[in-house]
């Protein structure tokens, strides 16, 4: 699994329940495993996530937004 390159117009909290993820934003690369969490801001730029584990990853996403605003915008 790999997400499209995208941005978030509103602050987004991602909690990794299971698996291993690679997070890529330009030249910056981070890895997150089950039990890890990170925040995406609306001013941090385009990025994508890739499952780098042997099993499907499970994530929980919380968004602070207003009605009608998209959660993500694909680039």
N, C-alpha and C positions, 0 to 999 in steps of 0.2 A: 504494500500500500504506500502510495505517495500522494500527498495532496497537490492540487494545482498551486502555482505561485499566487499568493493572495495577500491582502491587507485586512485589517480590522478597523472599522470606523469608530468603534467604541471599545473601552477597556474590556479585556477578556482574560479570565483566569482558567488555566488548563491544569487539571490534576490527572496524573498518569496512574491508573489503578493497576494495570498489568502491562508488561512488555517493555521494549526498549525503543526509544524514538531518537532520531537525528533531526535537529532543528537547524535550518540553514537560512541565514539572512545575509546576502552578499557574500563576503569573505568570512563572516562569523559563523562558526559551527559549534553547537552545543548538543549534549546527549542527556536524555532524561530516562530514568527507569521507574518501575512501579514504586509508588510512594513519593515520587518527585512532583513538583509543581512549578509553573512559571506563569508570568503575566505578559500579555501582549497589549501594547498601547496603540492608540490610534495615530501616533507620530513616529513609530519605530521602523516603518518601511515594509516592503514586500518580503515574504519568506515562504518556506514550505516545510512540511513534516514528512519524514519517511520512516516506516517501520523497519528497524534493523535487527529485530529479534526473530526467532524461529517460529513463534506463535503470534496470532493476532494481538495487537495492542488494544487496550481499552482505556479511553480517556473520558473525563467528565469536563464539560465546558460550561462556565458561567459567564454571562455577559451583562454589563451594566449599560443599558441603552434606553431609547425611547421607542414607542410604538411606531412601526413602519420602517425603522432603520435596519438595513441588512446586517447580518452577523459577520459576513465576510464578503470581500469584493475580489473576484479573480482578476489577475492581470494578464 
